[in-house]
Amino acid sequence: MRQQPKEYVERSYRSRHLGHGLRYFTVKIEQTDLAIGVDQESYSSDLLAVCRNKILALRSELEGYMKRQTLFKTSFDPVELLPLAPVHVVLMADAARKANVGPMAAVAGTVAQGVGKELQKYVKEVIVENGGDIYLNSSHERVISVFAGESQFSHRLGIKVQPQESPLGICTSSGTVGPSISLGRADAVVIKGEHAALADAVATGAANQVHAPEDVMKAVEYARVIPGVKGVLAIKEDKLAAWGDIELISIN
């Protein structure tokens, strides 16, 4: 029987992701649990309502479509959409097609991106994290700490992101951490992508390739050929592999 991944329900890793000059808050509606950072200058308590309204709109859009096409929710493969599919459904389906996974593999990144873009109307900088999937738009250099469960690399590696790279998605998939379904056993596969929906879907597909430490290059080879992927990091136990525009630094 396949061992179930640890869930880390309290998401204590979030305490390590507090960026300089940002004001953080959380918004949780049913399964959607976001940690959001915005520049302190732009912060207002009104932003919580902005986020809540956007999350509710996104959930309504997705849930409404899944009632029309249940395969969209259950498939592990790309699906052909019904006519007049909503914009975020199309975004998820397109990302899933490029990554050759089911469309729900892109849902967390899509929600993070949707909320992040909505917040950009009101703030100068924004980072939205949704269960390890991040939408980032920042005018400052940022470092994203890598959480890889019980691997020796967990919280010892960071991914440096330069201002000119924004906006982008940085998404993580794991077969040993968290409640999301993975067909592999990677401790972490991190994808830098041109948007968070794509990065989320590709992270899922890449993590599916990893069952043992020697498989980390399989994840890299899978992801590097997908258009829109900027960088890859794959970790399993004491092995890692990386490719592309992904600057790794040592952190305490």
Solvent accessible surface area in square Angstrom, and as a share of the most:
residue,aa,sasa,rsa
1,M,242,1.08
2,R,97,0.36
3,Q,119,0.53
4,Q,132,0.59
5,P,17,0.11
6,K,99,0.42
7,E,95,0.43
8,Y,73,0.28
9,V,111,0.64
10,E,153,0.69
11,R,53,0.19
12,S,83,0.53
13,Y,21,0.08
14,R,36,0.13
15,S,82,0.53
16,R,134,0.49
17,H,42,0.19
18,L,114,0.56
19,G,23,0.22
20,H,168,0.75
21,G,34,0.33
22,L,13,0.07
23,R,114,0.42
24,Y,58,0.22
25,F,22,0.09
26,T,84,0.49
27,V,6,0.03
28,K,134,0.57
29,I,16,0.08
30,E,126,0.57
31,Q,142,0.63
32,T,11,0.06
33,D,22,0.11
34,L,0,0.00
35,A,11,0.09
36,I,0,0.00
37,G,0,0.00
38,V,0,0.00
39,D,13,0.07
40,Q,115,0.51
41,E,143,0.64
42,S,23,0.15
43,Y,54,0.20
44,S,44,0.29
45,S,81,0.52
46,D,100,0.52
47,L,6,0.03
48,L,65,0.32
49,A,54,0.42
50,V,27,0.16
51,C,1,0.00
52,R,108,0.39
53,N,95,0.49
54,K,46,0.19
55,I,0,0.00
56,L,87,0.43
57,A,56,0.44
58,L,3,0.01
59,R,37,0.13
60,S,73,0.47
61,E,46,0.21
62,L,9,0.05
63,E,75,0.33
64,G,34,0.33
65,Y,3,0.01
66,M,26,0.11
67,K,171,0.72
68,R,122,0.45
69,Q,23,0.10
70,T,96,0.56
71,L,96,0.48
72,F,0,0.00
73,K,121,0.51
74,T,87,0.51
75,S,21,0.13
76,F,115,0.48
77,D,88,0.46
78,P,46,0.29
79,V,22,0.12
80,E,155,0.70
81,L,51,0.25
82,L,64,0.32
83,P,104,0.65
84,L,171,0.85
85,A,20,0.16
86,P,38,0.24
87,V,108,0.62
88,H,29,0.13
89,V,0,0.00
90,V,72,0.41
91,L,43,0.21
92,M,0,0.00
93,A,11,0.09
94,D,44,0.23
95,A,1,0.01
96,A,0,0.00
97,R,142,0.52
98,K,65,0.27
99,A,1,0.01
100,N,107,0.55
101,V,8,0.05
102,G,6,0.06
103,P,0,0.00
104,M,56,0.25
105,A,21,0.16
106,A,0,0.00
107,V,40,0.23
108,A,26,0.20
109,G,0,0.00
110,T,0,0.00
111,V,9,0.05
112,A,0,0.00
113,Q,10,0.05
114,G,5,0.05
115,V,1,0.00
116,G,0,0.00
117,K,103,0.44
118,E,33,0.15
119,L,0,0.00
120,Q,67,0.30
121,K,142,0.60
122,Y,115,0.44
123,V,14,0.08
124,K,144,0.61
125,E,9,0.04
126,V,1,0.00
127,I,15,0.07
128,V,0,0.00
129,E,9,0.04
130,N,15,0.08
131,G,38,0.37
132,G,20,0.19
133,D,8,0.04
134,I,8,0.04
135,Y,4,0.01
136,L,1,0.00
137,N,33,0.17
138,S,5,0.03
139,S,75,0.48
140,H,103,0.46
141,E,88,0.40
142,R,17,0.06
143,V,64,0.37
144,I,18,0.09
145,S,11,0.07
146,V,5,0.03
147,F,39,0.16
148,A,0,0.00
149,G,11,0.10
150,E,134,0.60
151,S,10,0.07
152,Q,98,0.44
153,F,38,0.16
154,S,18,0.12
155,H,27,0.12
156,R,147,0.54
157,L,26,0.13
158,G,0,0.00
159,I,1,0.00
160,K,43,0.18
161,V,1,0.00
162,Q,52,0.23
163,P,45,0.28
164,Q,148,0.66
165,E,28,0.13
166,S,26,0.17
167,P,67,0.42
168,L,0,0.00
169,G,0,0.00
170,I,2,0.01
171,C,0,0.00
172,T,37,0.21
173,S,17,0.11
174,S,14,0.09
175,G,0,0.00
176,T,24,0.14
177,V,25,0.14
178,G,11,0.10
179,P,93,0.58
180,S,84,0.54
181,I,123,0.63
182,S,4,0.03
183,L,101,0.50
184,G,0,0.00
185,R,54,0.20
186,A,0,0.00
187,D,11,0.06
188,A,0,0.00
189,V,0,0.00
190,V,4,0.02
191,I,0,0.00
192,K,1,0.01
193,G,0,0.00
194,E,86,0.39
195,H,36,0.16
196,A,0,0.00
197,A,0,0.00
198,L,0,0.00
199,A,0,0.00
200,D,10,0.05
201,A,0,0.00
202,V,0,0.00
203,A,0,0.00
204,T,23,0.13
205,G,2,0.02
206,A,0,0.00
207,A,0,0.00
208,N,28,0.14
209,Q,62,0.28
210,V,0,0.00
211,H,106,0.47
212,A,29,0.22
213,P,30,0.19
214,E,133,0.60
215,D,13,0.07
216,V,11,0.06
217,M,96,0.43
218,K,117,0.50
219,A,0,0.00
220,V,2,0.01
221,E,84,0.37
222,Y,47,0.18
223,A,0,0.00
224,R,95,0.35
225,V,106,0.61
226,I,14,0.07
227,P,97,0.61
228,G,22,0.21
229,V,15,0.09
230,K,72,0.31
231,G,0,0.00
232,V,0,0.00
233,L,0,0.00
234,A,0,0.00
235,I,0,0.00
236,K,16,0.07
237,E,91,0.41
238,D,74,0.38
239,K,100,0.42
240,L,63,0.32
241,A,10,0.08
242,A,46,0.36
243,W,76,0.27
244,G,44,0.43
245,D,87,0.45
246,I,19,0.10
247,E,83,0.37
248,L,56,0.28
249,I,47,0.24
250,S,102,0.66
251,I,44,0.22
252,N,182,0.93
